[in-house]
């Protein structure tokens, strides 16, 4: 097992150190009873089987919640979702309630 492990890991480590690349992929190496398994982690953070079937034309509610958290809202909740916008309500740092509206298009831009 040690010989197999060394023969797999050493070329992977040396290949990554020698070959320059523009973008680094997030790869996980799992070693277990079933053998060595390499998984590509360059995917969406949510496991959605329909995610890679083409471009999304709408804002996903989970992305709107993530964008609201990034904007500083705590405990965000979707309070209204229409064909044109998604409104998220949460609390600011000082405890006040605040709302953010996102356009219901790809990328969830803030309105």
N, C-alpha and C positions, 0 to 999 in steps of 0.2 A: 504494500500500500504506500509506503514511503517513497519508493522509486517512482511509482505512478504519479504521486502527488508532486514530487520534485520535477518530473518531466513535463508536467502541465503548468505549474506555477512559475518556474524560472523563465520559460520563453514569454509568458504573458507579462511578467514584470519587466523583463529586458526589452521586449517589444514596445511597451508603453513608454519606457525611458528613452529609447533611441529614436523612435519615429515621432517627429513633430506633427502636430495636428492643429487645425484652426479651432475646432470645437471638441471638447472632451465629452464623451458619452458617460453616463452614469451606469456602471455595470456592477452587478453583484455576483459574487462567486460563492455558491453554496456547496459545501462538502458534507456529505452525509452517507447513510447506509445505501442509498441508491446510486452513489457515485458523485461525480462533479457536475454541477449544473450552473450554467452562466445565464443570468437574466438581465435583460436590458431595462433600465429604469428611466429611460428618456420618454416617458409617457405622461399623460395627464395625472395629476395627483389623486384623482378618483378613478376607481376601476369601473369603467363604463364600457360594455361591449359594443355599443353603438357609436362610441366617440370617434373612431377612426374611419367611419363609413362615408366621409365627405365633409365639406365645410359646414359648420353650424351657421345658421342664418339668424339665430336668436340668442339672447343672453340667457345663459343657464342660471337659475336662481342661486345655485351654490357659488357661482362666480361672483354674483352680485353681493352675496354675504361676505365673501373673501375680500372684495374690493372695499366694502364698508368697514371691515376690520382694519384693512390697510389705511383707510382714511381716518381712523382713530375712534370709531364707534365700538363700544363694548356691548356684549350680548345683543348683537343685531338680530332683528326678526323682519321677515317680509310682511308688510301690512297691506300692500296692494300690488297686484300684478295685472297689467292690461296688455293689449297687443302692441302698445307703443312704449310702455315704461314699466319699470319695477321700482317700487318705493320701499325703502328699508328704514326701519326705526331702531334706534339704540340709545345708549347713554354716552355722554361725553366724559371727559376726565373728571370734571367737577360735579358730575351727577345729574346734569340736566339732560332732558330727553331731546333728541335731535333726529332729523330725517334727511335722507339722501335719496335722490331719484336717479336712476340709471336708464339710459335708452335701451329698449329691448331689441338691440341689434348685436351683431357679433363683436365681441370685445368689451361689452358693457361700459360704454363711456358715460361719465357723469354728466347729468343735465344741469 
